[in-house]
């Protein structure tokens, strides 16, 4: 369906004259077909009729193509918004699960900002939102372009490190767990933000829901051990290989 829409309403300006010509010719052929069915023969001035049809139909074709193009762009925008967390700009939980469900080997992380409720209670929700946005930017800067990110909910984020090993998770933890300096909006105070991370190694065929649950278990262990640290879940790829 998307290919049909793209053909009907091209996205590039250079393709619009060609589109008008194609649809004008189609209208001419249709008109000639109707004439043949009604009269049993074609007029000798078919070429003149074709040119006239294209000239007359061109404005209407342009309007129709423009309308379809606008509706297509609107649909694309709505699809992006439906898959995006509006506060941080990261994929939301549903979009992350869809993207991660088709991945193979790697590391799945559950990441939680430490003492986030304390930030909201002390500085207000506006400051809390600013921390979430800043943390999301730090998270983007910490992973590779091939990795997947998502905001799972509240102050929890998830990452799927594609074809990565524990050393890549430790590299990210070194940046996020050690403490990030963030200024409080409308204040001179600077907060030190840390995160706790639960990790699980994945292999091809494992369910992303199960992987997130294991990573979440490891996250709770990181919280219990004092926060600001990375903990790997014992249910890892090694156990999955043993079970196989």
C-alpha positions in Angstrom: 0.0 0.0 0.0 2.8 2.4 0.9 4.4 1.9 -2.5 1.2 2.6 -4.3 0.8 5.9 -2.3 4.4 6.9 -3.1 3.7 6.2 -6.8 0.5 8.2 -6.8 2.0 11.1 -4.8 5.8 11.3 -5.3 7.8 12.9 -2.5 10.4 14.6 -4.7 9.5 17.8 -6.6 11.2 16.6 -9.7 8.9 13.7 -10.0 5.7 15.7 -10.0 5.6 16.7 -13.7 6.2 13.0 -14.6 3.3 12.1 -12.3 1.0 14.6 -14.0 2.0 13.2 -17.4 1.5 9.6 -16.4 -1.9 10.2 -14.8 -2.9 12.5 -17.7 -2.0 9.8 -20.2 -4.0 7.3 -18.1 -7.0 9.6 -18.2 -6.6 9.9 -22.0 -6.4 6.1 -22.4 -9.5 5.7 -20.3 -11.3 8.3 -22.4 -10.3 6.6 -25.6 -11.4 3.3 -24.2 -14.9 4.7 -23.4 -15.1 6.3 -26.8 -14.2 3.0 -28.5 -16.8 1.1 -26.5 -19.5 3.7 -27.4 -18.6 4.4 -31.0 -16.9 1.2 -32.1 -13.9 3.3 -33.4 -11.4 5.9 -32.4 -11.4 9.5 -33.5 -8.7 10.5 -35.9 -7.7 13.3 -33.6 -6.7 11.0 -30.8 -3.4 12.8 -30.3 -5.1 16.2 -30.0 -7.6 14.7 -27.5 -4.8 13.3 -25.5 -3.0 16.6 -25.3 -6.2 18.5 -24.4 -7.1 15.9 -21.7 -3.7 16.3 -20.1 -3.9 20.1 -20.1 -7.4 20.1 -18.7 -6.8 17.4 -16.2 -3.4 18.7 -15.0 -4.7 21.1 -12.3 -7.1 18.5 -10.9 -4.4 15.9 -10.9 -2.0 18.2 -9.1 -4.5 19.0 -6.4 -5.3 15.3 -5.9 -1.6 14.3 -5.8 -0.9 17.2 -3.3 -3.8 16.1 -1.1 -2.7 12.4 -1.1 0.9 13.5 -0.4 -0.2 15.6 2.5 -2.2 12.8 4.0 0.7 10.4 3.5 3.0 12.8 5.4 0.5 13.2 8.1 0.1 9.4 8.5 3.9 9.0 8.7 4.1 11.7 11.3 1.3 10.1 13.4 3.1 6.8 13.2 6.4 8.3 14.4 4.5 10.0 17.3 2.8 6.8 18.3 6.2 5.1 18.6 8.0 7.9 20.4 8.2 9.0 24.0 7.4 12.7 23.7 9.4 13.8 26.7 12.8 12.2 25.8 12.4 11.6 22.0 13.4 7.9 22.5 11.2 5.1 21.2 8.5 4.2 23.7 8.0 0.8 25.3 5.9 -0.6 22.5 8.3 0.6 19.8 11.3 -0.7 21.7 9.8 -4.2 22.1 8.9 -4.3 18.4 12.4 -3.3 17.3 14.1 -5.6 19.8 12.0 -8.6 19.1 13.8 -9.2 15.7 17.3 -8.9 17.1 19.8 -11.7 17.8 22.9 -11.9 20.0 23.8 -9.1 22.3 23.2 -7.5 25.7 19.9 -6.3 27.1 20.1 -3.5 29.7 17.5 -2.2 32.1 18.5 1.2 33.4 17.0 3.1 36.3 17.9 6.6 37.5 18.8 6.4 41.2 16.6 8.4 43.8 14.5 9.9 41.0 11.5 10.4 43.3 13.7 12.5 45.6 14.5 14.8 42.7 10.8 15.3 41.9 9.9 15.8 45.6 12.7 18.3 46.2 12.9 20.3 42.9 9.5 19.6 41.3 8.3 17.7 38.3 9.7 20.2 35.8 13.2 19.6 37.1 12.5 15.8 37.0 11.5 16.1 33.4 14.6 18.0 32.6 16.7 15.3 34.3 14.9 12.6 32.2 15.7 14.6 29.0 19.3 15.1 29.9 19.7 11.5 30.9 18.2 10.3 27.6 20.8 12.4 25.8 23.6 10.9 27.8 22.3 7.5 27.1 22.2 8.2 23.3 25.8 9.4 23.5 26.9 6.3 25.4 25.7 3.6 22.9 26.5 2.9 19.3 24.4 3.9 16.4 23.4 0.3 15.8 22.1 -0.2 19.4 18.4 0.2 20.3 17.1 2.4 23.1 13.7 3.0 24.6 12.1 4.6 27.6 10.2 1.8 29.3 8.3 4.0 31.8 8.9 6.6 34.5 12.7 6.8 35.1 13.4 3.4 33.5 15.1 3.0 30.2 16.1 -0.1 28.2 18.9 -0.7 25.7 19.7 -3.6 23.3 23.4 -3.7 22.5 23.5 -5.5 19.2 26.2 -8.1 18.8 27.9 -6.8 21.9 29.5 -8.5 24.9 29.8 -7.7 28.6 32.6 -5.3 28.0 30.3 -3.0 26.0 27.8 -3.0 28.9 30.6 -2.2 31.4 31.7 0.7 29.2 28.2 2.2 29.3 28.0 1.6 33.0 31.2 3.4 33.5 29.6 6.5 32.1 26.1 6.3 33.7 26.8 4.7 37.0 29.6 6.9 38.1 27.6 10.1 38.3 26.4 12.7 35.8 26.4 16.4 36.5 23.1 18.1 35.6 22.1 21.6 36.3 18.6 22.2 37.9 16.5 24.5 35.8 16.0 28.0 37.2 18.6 27.3 39.9 22.3 27.5 40.4 22.4 24.0 41.9 24.0 21.1 40.1 22.8 17.6 40.7 24.9 14.4 40.5 22.8 11.8 38.9 23.7 8.1 38.9 22.0 5.0 37.5 21.6 1.4 38.4 21.8 -1.1 35.5 20.7 -4.7 35.2 22.1 -6.7 32.2 21.5 -10.0 30.6 23.2 -11.6 27.7 21.0 -12.8 24.9 21.3 -15.3 22.1 19.2 -15.9 19.0 15.7 -17.0 19.6 15.2 -15.7 23.1 12.0 -13.8 23.8 12.6 -10.1 24.4 10.0 -10.1 27.2 11.9 -12.8 29.1 15.2 -11.0 28.5 13.7 -7.7 30.0 12.4 -9.7 33.0 15.9 -11.1 33.6 17.5 -7.7 33.2 14.9 -6.3 35.6 15.8 -8.9 38.2 19.5 -7.9 37.8 18.4 -4.2 38.2 16.7 -5.0 41.5 19.9 -6.7 42.6 21.9 -3.6 41.7 19.6 -1.5 43.8 19.8 -3.9 46.7 23.6 -3.8 46.6 23.7 0.0 46.9 22.8 1.4 43.5 25.1 3.1 41.0 26.4 -0.2 39.6 26.0 -2.8 36.9 24.8 -6.3 37.8 24.5 -9.1 35.3 21.7 -11.6 35.6 22.9 -15.2 36.1 20.3 -16.3 33.5 22.5 -15.4 30.6 23.4 -16.7 27.2 25.7 -19.2 28.8 22.8 -20.8 30.6 20.7 -20.6 27.5 23.3 -22.5 25.6 23.6 -25.1 28.3 19.8 -25.6 28.3 19.9 -26.1 24.5 
